[in-house]
Amino acid sequence: MPEDSDRAGVIAELLDIMTKTAGESEPLVQTAADGFELPQTYNETRVDVVFGNPSWGYVYWDISEADMSFICAARAPLALRVMLFDSVGSPLKADSFALPVSLRDRAQYVLFPAGEKDVRIDLLLETKTPKVLASSPVLHLPHGVPDFKTVALDDIPPLLALSSYKDLLKEQYAKRRESS
């Protein structure tokens, strides 16, 4: 709101609108409580990543009806393959590891290894010859991701400790391991 605007006048107008619309049956904004629901799927096979910080990301995906039929017919497990590249645009992977996921899953937290790298996540059907169903764009992991194998759980900085970082590390290494 601009500094020179009449704030009292704007607030009065908003209150006036709220009073006039209070008796109407249609709300100005629909919410989930109003019966508006998002679809379970958008019928496209895709993978996306949102970084929570340079150490971990939230990977989420959707599977189209056609691909879901193919997966069910193949009766093969699904996995997220995390591909790591040493440099931007490098066609050669530096490392990779796979995280098994179920057919009902639609999201997974992923802890990334230390160092400056590029990363791509593939949704993989693990058949005799693995089939990539979808891939995320190649994203850059910034330099400065700590090497978790050398981080003592008691030496975690206070800000990271507030984000349940210690629990994330424990869970990640209890359930998952990196490829060698």
Accessible surface in RSA format (square Angstrom, percent):
REM  Atomic radii and reference values for relative SASA: ProtOr
REM  Chains: A
REM  Algorithm: Lee & Richards
REM  Probe-radius: 1.40
REM  Slices: 20
REM RES _ NUM      All-atoms   Total-Side   Main-Chain    Non-polar    All polar
REM                ABS   REL    ABS   REL    ABS   REL    ABS   REL    ABS   REL
RES MET A   1   120.02  62.2  48.02  31.8  72.00 171.4  34.27  29.1  85.75 113.6
RES PRO A   2    89.49  65.2  76.78  70.0  12.72  46.2  88.88  73.4   0.61   3.8
RES GLU A   3   154.17  88.5 131.35  99.4  22.82  54.3  66.20 128.0  87.97  71.8
RES ASP A   4   137.10  96.0  98.90  98.4  38.19  90.3  50.54 118.9  86.56  86.3
RES SER A   5    37.94  32.1  18.25  24.4  19.69  45.3  27.17  57.9  10.77  15.1
RES ASP A   6    98.39  68.9  84.79  84.4  13.61  32.2  43.55 102.5  54.85  54.7
RES ARG A   7   111.35  46.8 108.11  55.1   3.24   7.7  51.33  70.2  60.02  36.4
RES ALA A   8    75.41  69.3  62.46  96.4  12.95  29.5  67.74  95.4   7.67  20.3
RES GLY A   9    24.56  30.3   0.00   N/A  24.56  30.3  23.46  64.4   1.10   2.5
RES VAL A  10    61.25  40.3  58.50  53.0   2.75   6.6  60.71  52.8   0.53   1.4
RES ILE A  11    99.69  56.7  99.69  74.3   0.00   0.0  99.69  71.8   0.00   0.0
RES ALA A  12    57.14  52.5  48.43  74.7   8.71  19.8  52.52  74.0   4.63  12.3
RES GLU A  13   110.03  63.2 109.47  82.8   0.56   1.3  38.26  74.0  71.77  58.6
RES LEU A  14   100.00  55.7  99.77  71.4   0.23   0.6  99.77  70.1   0.23   0.6
RES LEU A  15   102.53  57.1 101.80  72.8   0.74   1.8 101.98  71.6   0.55   1.5
RES ASP A  16    61.06  42.8  55.67  55.4   5.39  12.8  19.68  46.3  41.38  41.3
RES ILE A  17    81.37  46.3  80.53  60.0   0.84   2.0  81.37  58.6   0.00   0.0
RES MET A  18   120.29  62.3 114.71  75.9   5.58  13.3  93.75  79.7  26.54  35.2
RES THR A  19   102.80  73.1  86.81  88.0  16.00  38.1  69.11  92.8  33.69  50.9
RES LYS A  20   143.44  70.0 119.60  73.4  23.84  56.8  81.86  73.7  61.58  65.6
RES THR A  21    34.25  24.4  26.28  26.6   7.97  19.0  19.45  26.1  14.80  22.4
RES ALA A  22    83.43  76.7  45.79  70.7  37.64  85.6  57.17  80.5  26.26  69.6
RES GLY A  23    78.47  96.8   0.00   N/A  78.47  96.8  43.63 119.7  34.84  78.0
RES GLU A  24   105.03  60.3  81.74  61.8  23.29  55.5  37.19  71.9  67.84  55.4
RES SER A  25   111.24  94.0  74.63  99.6  36.61  84.3  57.46 122.4  53.79  75.4
RES GLU A  26   123.65  71.0 117.57  88.9   6.08  14.5  53.35 103.2  70.30  57.4
RES PRO A  27    69.65  50.8  44.66  40.7  24.99  90.9  56.67  46.8  12.99  80.7
RES LEU A  28   133.66  74.4  95.73  68.5  37.92  95.3  99.61  70.0  34.05  91.6
RES VAL A  29   108.67  71.5  98.71  89.4   9.96  24.0 101.87  88.5   6.80  18.5
RES GLN A  30   105.26  58.9  82.65  60.4  22.61  53.8  23.00  49.0  82.26  62.4
RES THR A  31    70.51  50.1  64.22  65.1   6.28  15.0  64.46  86.6   6.05   9.1
RES ALA A  32    81.34  74.8  61.41  94.8  19.94  45.4  62.07  87.4  19.27  51.0
RES ALA A  33   102.74  94.5  57.25  88.3  45.49 103.5  70.25  98.9  32.49  86.1
RES ASP A  34    71.74  50.3  36.58  36.4  35.17  83.2  15.25  35.9  56.49  56.3
RES GLY A  35    58.81  72.5   0.00   N/A  58.81  72.5  33.99  93.3  24.82  55.6
RES PHE A  36   108.85  54.5 100.91  62.5   7.94  20.7 106.46  64.5   2.39   6.8
RES GLU A  37   140.94  80.9 116.63  88.2  24.32  57.9  37.24  72.0 103.70  84.7
RES LEU A  38   130.93  72.9 111.25  79.6  19.69  49.5 111.40  78.2  19.53  52.6
RES PRO A  39    73.57  53.6  52.83  48.2  20.74  75.4  64.59  53.3   8.98  55.8
RES GLN A  40   179.95 100.6 148.72 108.7  31.23  74.4  59.45 126.5 120.49  91.4
RES THR A  41    52.75  37.5  43.31  43.9   9.44  22.5  44.10  59.2   8.65  13.1
RES TYR A  42   136.90  63.9 113.27  64.4  23.63  61.5 103.09  77.5  33.81  41.7
RES ASN A  43    81.68  56.3  66.13  63.9  15.55  37.5  19.66  47.3  62.02  59.9
RES GLU A  44    78.96  45.3  75.86  57.4   3.10   7.4  26.07  50.4  52.89  43.2
RES THR A  45    30.94  22.0   7.00   7.1  23.94  57.1   7.00   9.4  23.95  36.2
RES ARG A  46   109.74  46.1 107.85  55.0   1.89   4.5  33.87  46.3  75.87  46.0
RES VAL A  47     3.72   2.5   0.00   0.0   3.72   9.0   0.00   0.0   3.72  10.1
RES ASP A  48    24.94  17.5  24.77  24.7   0.17   0.4   5.82  13.7  19.12  19.1
RES VAL A  49    19.80  13.0   0.28   0.3  19.52  47.0   0.28   0.2  19.52  52.9
RES VAL A  50    81.27  53.5  77.66  70.3   3.61   8.7  81.08  70.4   0.19   0.5
RES PHE A  51    66.99  33.5  43.39  26.9  23.59  61.4  43.39  26.3  23.59  67.5
RES GLY A  52    42.30  52.2   0.00   N/A  42.30  52.2  12.88  35.3  29.42  65.9
RES ASN A  53    33.46  23.1  23.85  23.0   9.61  23.1  27.90  67.1   5.56   5.4
RES PRO A  54    59.91  43.7  57.72  52.6   2.19   8.0  59.59  49.2   0.32   2.0
RES SER A  55     5.25   4.4   5.25   7.0   0.00   0.0   0.00   0.0   5.25   7.4
RES TRP A  56    52.65  21.1  52.65  25.5   0.00   0.0  48.48  25.8   4.17   6.8
RES GLY A  57     0.00   0.0   0.00   N/A   0.00   0.0   0.00   0.0   0.00   0.0
RES TYR A  58    78.24  36.5  78.24  44.5   0.00   0.0  47.06  35.4  31.17  38.4
RES VAL A  59     0.00   0.0   0.00   0.0   0.00   0.0   0.00   0.0   0.00   0.0
RES TYR A  60    88.10  41.1  87.84  50.0   0.26   0.7  57.50  43.2  30.60  37.7
RES TRP A  61     9.01   3.6   0.00   0.0   9.01  21.2   2.20   1.2   6.81  11.0
RES ASP A  62    17.40  12.2  17.29  17.2   0.11   0.3  15.91  37.4   1.49   1.5
RES ILE A  63     5.25   3.0   0.00   0.0   5.25  12.7   0.00   0.0   5.25  14.2
RES SER A  64    17.52  14.8  17.52  23.4   0.00   0.0  12.39  26.4   5.12   7.2
RES GLU A  65   118.45  68.0 114.38  86.5   4.08   9.7  41.36  80.0  77.10  62.9
RES ALA A  66    79.72  73.3  61.23  94.5  18.49  42.1  70.56  99.4   9.17  24.3
RES ASP A  67    35.83  25.1  35.76  35.6   0.07   0.2   0.52   1.2  35.31  35.2
RES MET A  68    47.06  24.4  47.06  31.1   0.00   0.0  45.29  38.5   1.77   2.3
RES SER A  69    74.05  62.6  62.75  83.7  11.30  26.0  38.82  82.7  35.23  49.4
RES PHE A  70    92.27  46.2  86.20  53.4   6.07  15.8  91.18  55.3   1.09   3.1
RES ILE A  71     3.69   2.1   3.18   2.4   0.52   1.2   3.18   2.3   0.52   1.4
RES CYS A  72    66.89  50.6  52.75  58.8  14.14  33.2  32.11  81.4  34.78  37.5
RES ALA A  73    83.98  77.2  48.99  75.6  34.98  79.6  60.54  85.3  23.44  62.1
RES ALA A  74    40.71  37.4   8.70  13.4  32.01  72.8  20.75  29.2  19.96  52.9
RES ARG A  75   215.54  90.5 177.44  90.5  38.10  90.7  65.79  89.9 149.75  90.8
RES ALA A  76    18.48  17.0   6.24   9.6  12.24  27.9   9.34  13.2   9.14  24.2
RES PRO A  77    83.27  60.7  71.51  65.2  11.77  42.8  82.67  68.3   0.61   3.8
RES LEU A  78     4.69   2.6   2.26   1.6   2.42   6.1   2.26   1.6   2.42   6.5
RES ALA A  79     0.96   0.9   0.96   1.5   0.00   0.0   0.96   1.4   0.00   0.0
RES LEU A  80     0.00   0.0   0.00   0.0   0.00   0.0   0.00   0.0   0.00   0.0
RES ARG A  81    53.37  22.4  53.37  27.2   0.00   0.0  11.51  15.7  41.86  25.4
RES VAL A  82     0.00   0.0   0.00   0.0   0.00   0.0   0.00   0.0   0.00   0.0
RES MET A  83    17.50   9.1  17.50  11.6   0.00   0.0  17.50  14.9   0.00   0.0
RES LEU A  84     0.32   0.2   0.32   0.2   0.00   0.0   0.32   0.2   0.00   0.0
RES PHE A  85    13.91   7.0  13.91   8.6   0.00   0.0  13.91   8.4   0.00   0.0
RES ASP A  86    98.56  69.0  80.03  79.7  18.54  43.8  29.78  70.1  68.78  68.6
RES SER A  87    61.78  52.2  55.82  74.5   5.96  13.7  43.62  92.9  18.16  25.4
RES VAL A  88   121.35  79.8  98.64  89.3  22.71  54.7  98.64  85.7  22.71  61.6
RES GLY A  89    70.39  86.8   0.00   N/A  70.39  86.8  42.68 117.1  27.71  62.1
RES SER A  90    28.03  23.7  14.47  19.3  13.55  31.2   9.03  19.2  19.00  26.6
RES PRO A  91   122.72  89.4  89.20  81.3  33.52 121.8 100.08  82.6  22.65 140.7
RES LEU A  92   138.97  77.4 134.14  96.0   4.82  12.1 135.72  95.3   3.25   8.7
RES LYS A  93   109.74  53.5  86.18  52.9  23.56  56.1  51.64  46.5  58.10  61.9
RES ALA A  94    47.09  43.3   8.20  12.7  38.89  88.5  17.28  24.3  29.81  79.0
RES ASP A  95    41.45  29.0  35.72  35.6   5.73  13.5  17.12  40.3  24.33  24.3
RES SER A  96    21.28  18.0  16.42  21.9   4.86  11.2   0.00   0.0  21.28  29.8
RES PHE A  97    15.10   7.6   7.98   4.9   7.12  18.5  15.10   9.2   0.00   0.0
RES ALA A  98    50.83  46.7  27.97  43.2  22.86  52.0  27.97  39.4  22.86  60.6
RES LEU A  99     1.89   1.1   1.89   1.3   0.00   0.0   1.89   1.3   0.00   0.0
RES PRO A 100    89.92  65.5  80.84  73.7   9.07  33.0  81.27  67.1   8.64  53.7
RES VAL A 101    12.73   8.4   0.32   0.3  12.41  29.9   5.15   4.5   7.59  20.6
RES SER A 102    44.04  37.2  33.73  45.0  10.31  23.8  40.43  86.1   3.61   5.1
RES LEU A 103    66.98  37.3  59.00  42.2   7.99  20.1  59.14  41.5   7.84  21.1
RES ARG A 104   211.21  88.7 186.78  95.2  24.43  58.2  83.15 113.6 128.06  77.6
RES ASP A 105    52.93  37.1  47.76  47.5   5.17  12.2   7.89  18.6  45.04  44.9
RES ARG A 106    78.97  33.2  72.63  37.0   6.35  15.1  47.96  65.6  31.01  18.8
RES ALA A 107    35.31  32.5  17.18  26.5  18.13  41.2  17.80  25.1  17.51  46.4
RES GLN A 108    40.44  22.6  34.69  25.3   5.76  13.7   5.90  12.6  34.54  26.2
RES TYR A 109   112.46  52.5 109.15  62.1   3.31   8.6  67.97  51.1  44.49  54.8
RES VAL A 110     0.19   0.1   0.00   0.0   0.19   0.4   0.19   0.2   0.00   0.0
RES LEU A 111     8.97   5.0   3.24   2.3   5.73  14.4   3.24   2.3   5.73  15.4
RES PHE A 112     0.55   0.3   0.00   0.0   0.55   1.4   0.41   0.3   0.14   0.4
RES PRO A 113    13.69  10.0  12.56  11.5   1.13   4.1  13.63  11.3   0.07   0.4
RES ALA A 114    27.49  25.3  14.98  23.1  12.51  28.4  15.08  21.2  12.40  32.9
RES GLY A 115    23.02  28.4   0.00   N/A  23.02  28.4  22.70  62.3   0.32   0.7
RES GLU A 116    86.17  49.5  70.73  53.5  15.44  36.8  17.96  34.7  68.21  55.7
RES LYS A 117    40.35  19.7  39.26  24.1   1.09   2.6  12.36  11.1  28.00  29.8
RES ASP A 118     4.87   3.4   4.65   4.6   0.22   0.5   2.20   5.2   2.67   2.7
RES VAL A 119     0.54   0.4   0.43   0.4   0.11   0.3   0.43   0.4   0.11   0.3
RES ARG A 120    59.61  25.0  59.44  30.3   0.18   0.4   8.80  12.0  50.82  30.8
RES ILE A 121     0.25   0.1   0.25   0.2   0.00   0.0   0.25   0.2   0.00   0.0
RES ASP A 122     0.00   0.0   0.00   0.0   0.00   0.0   0.00   0.0   0.00   0.0
RES LEU A 123     0.00   0.0   0.00   0.0   0.00   0.0   0.00   0.0   0.00   0.0
RES LEU A 124     8.65   4.8   8.65   6.2   0.00   0.0   8.65   6.1   0.00   0.0
RES LEU A 125     0.00   0.0   0.00   0.0   0.00   0.0   0.00   0.0   0.00   0.0
RES GLU A 126    66.57  38.2  54.11  40.9  12.46  29.7  15.32  29.6  51.25  41.8
RES THR A 127    46.37  33.0  30.59  31.0  15.78  37.6  33.01  44.3  13.36  20.2
RES LYS A 128   207.56 101.3 167.93 103.0  39.63  94.3 122.12 109.9  85.44  91.0
RES THR A 129   108.95  77.5 103.98 105.4   4.97  11.8  75.25 101.1  33.70  51.0
RES PRO A 130    79.18  57.7  57.06  52.0  22.12  80.4  57.06  47.1  22.12 137.5
RES LYS A 131    89.29  43.6  84.81  52.0   4.48  10.7  46.26  41.6  43.02  45.8
RES VAL A 132    61.88  40.7  42.44  38.4  19.44  46.8  42.44  36.9  19.44  52.7
RES LEU A 133    22.80  12.7   1.02   0.7  21.78  54.8   3.18   2.2  19.62  52.8
RES ALA A 134    13.30  12.2   3.90   6.0   9.40  21.4  13.30  18.7   0.00   0.0
RES SER A 135    51.69  43.7  26.16  34.9  25.53  58.8  18.69  39.8  33.00  46.2
RES SER A 136     4.16   3.5   0.29   0.4   3.87   8.9   0.29   0.6   3.88   5.4
RES PRO A 137    82.93  60.4  70.14  63.9  12.79  46.5  82.61  68.2   0.33   2.0
RES VAL A 138    78.59  51.7  53.01  48.0  25.58  61.6  53.01  46.1  25.58  69.4
RES LEU A 139    49.28  27.4  46.50  33.3   2.78   7.0  49.28  34.6   0.00   0.0
RES HIS A 140    84.30  46.1  66.28  46.1  18.02  46.1  58.33  60.1  25.96  30.2
RES LEU A 141     0.00   0.0   0.00   0.0   0.00   0.0   0.00   0.0   0.00   0.0
RES PRO A 142    57.72  42.1  56.48  51.5   1.24   4.5  57.72  47.7   0.00   0.0
RES HIS A 143   143.26  78.3 120.13  83.5  23.13  59.2  87.42  90.1  55.84  65.0
RES GLY A 144    56.26  69.4   0.00   N/A  56.26  69.4  32.78  89.9  23.48  52.6
RES VAL A 145     8.57   5.6   0.00   0.0   8.57  20.6   0.36   0.3   8.20  22.2
RES PRO A 146    49.07  35.8  38.99  35.5  10.07  36.6  49.07  40.5   0.00   0.0
RES ASP A 147    65.69  46.0  59.34  59.1   6.35  15.0  18.22  42.9  47.47  47.3
RES PHE A 148    14.71   7.4   1.54   1.0  13.17  34.3   1.54   0.9  13.17  37.7
RES LYS A 149   150.10  73.2 111.04  68.1  39.05  93.0  78.82  70.9  71.27  75.9
RES THR A 150   109.50  77.9  74.84  75.9  34.65  82.6  69.48  93.3  40.01  60.5
RES VAL A 151    41.09  27.0  23.68  21.4  17.41  42.0  28.23  24.5  12.86  34.9
RES ALA A 152    50.12  46.1  38.76  59.8  11.36  25.8  48.42  68.2   1.70   4.5
RES LEU A 153    64.86  36.1  57.98  41.5   6.89  17.3  57.98  40.7   6.89  18.5
RES ASP A 154   131.59  92.2  99.63  99.2  31.96  75.6  33.42  78.6  98.17  97.9
RES ASP A 155   106.29  74.5  80.94  80.6  25.36  60.0  29.62  69.7  76.67  76.5
RES ILE A 156    18.26  10.4   2.68   2.0  15.57  37.5   2.68   1.9  15.57  42.3
RES PRO A 157    70.78  51.6  64.94  59.2   5.84  21.2  70.78  58.4   0.00   0.0
RES PRO A 158   111.72  81.4 105.04  95.8   6.68  24.3 110.14  90.9   1.59   9.9
RES LEU A 159   141.81  79.0 136.09  97.4   5.73  14.4 137.57  96.6   4.24  11.4
RES LEU A 160    48.32  26.9  47.93  34.3   0.39   1.0  48.32  33.9   0.00   0.0
RES ALA A 161    53.45  49.1  35.66  55.0  17.80  40.5  36.96  52.0  16.50  43.7
RES LEU A 162   150.68  83.9 120.34  86.1  30.35  76.3 123.48  86.7  27.20  73.2
RES SER A 163    68.01  57.5  37.79  50.4  30.21  69.6  48.23 102.7  19.77  27.7
RES SER A 164    65.14  55.0  56.79  75.8   8.34  19.2  29.02  61.8  36.12  50.6
RES TYR A 165     3.60   1.7   2.64   1.5   0.95   2.5   3.60   2.7   0.00   0.0
RES LYS A 166    73.98  36.1  73.98  45.4   0.00   0.0  33.56  30.2  40.43  43.1
RES ASP A 167    89.46  62.7  85.65  85.2   3.82   9.0  29.05  68.4  60.41  60.2
RES LEU A 168    37.59  20.9  33.72  24.1   3.87   9.7  36.83  25.9   0.76   2.1
RES LEU A 169     7.81   4.4   6.86   4.9   0.96   2.4   7.11   5.0   0.71   1.9
RES LYS A 170   109.75  53.5  98.63  60.5  11.13  26.5  62.30  56.1  47.45  50.5
RES GLU A 171    93.00  53.4  86.33  65.3   6.67  15.9  24.63  47.6  68.38  55.8
RES GLN A 172    21.51  12.0  18.74  13.7   2.78   6.6   5.60  11.9  15.91  12.1
RES TYR A 173    85.35  39.8  63.29  36.0  22.07  57.4  61.17  46.0  24.19  29.8
RES ALA A 174    88.00  80.9  43.96  67.8  44.04 100.2  55.08  77.6  32.92  87.2
RES LYS A 175   138.46  67.5 107.85  66.2  30.61  72.9  72.16  64.9  66.31  70.6
RES ARG A 176    55.78  23.4  46.46  23.7   9.32  22.2  14.77  20.2  41.01  24.9
RES ARG A 177   199.08  83.6 181.73  92.6  17.35  41.3  73.58 100.6 125.50  76.1
RES GLU A 178    47.69  27.4  33.58  25.4  14.11  33.6  16.08  31.1  31.61  25.8
RES SER A 179    45.36  38.3  30.58  40.8  14.78  34.0  35.27  75.1  10.09  14.1
RES SER A 180   155.16 131.1  85.94 114.7  69.22 159.5  81.77 174.1  73.40 102.8
END  Absolute sums over single chains surface
CHAIN  1 A    12032.2       9477.2       2555.0       7279.3       4752.9
END  Absolute sums over all chains
TOTAL         12032.2       9477.2       2555.0       7279.3       4752.9
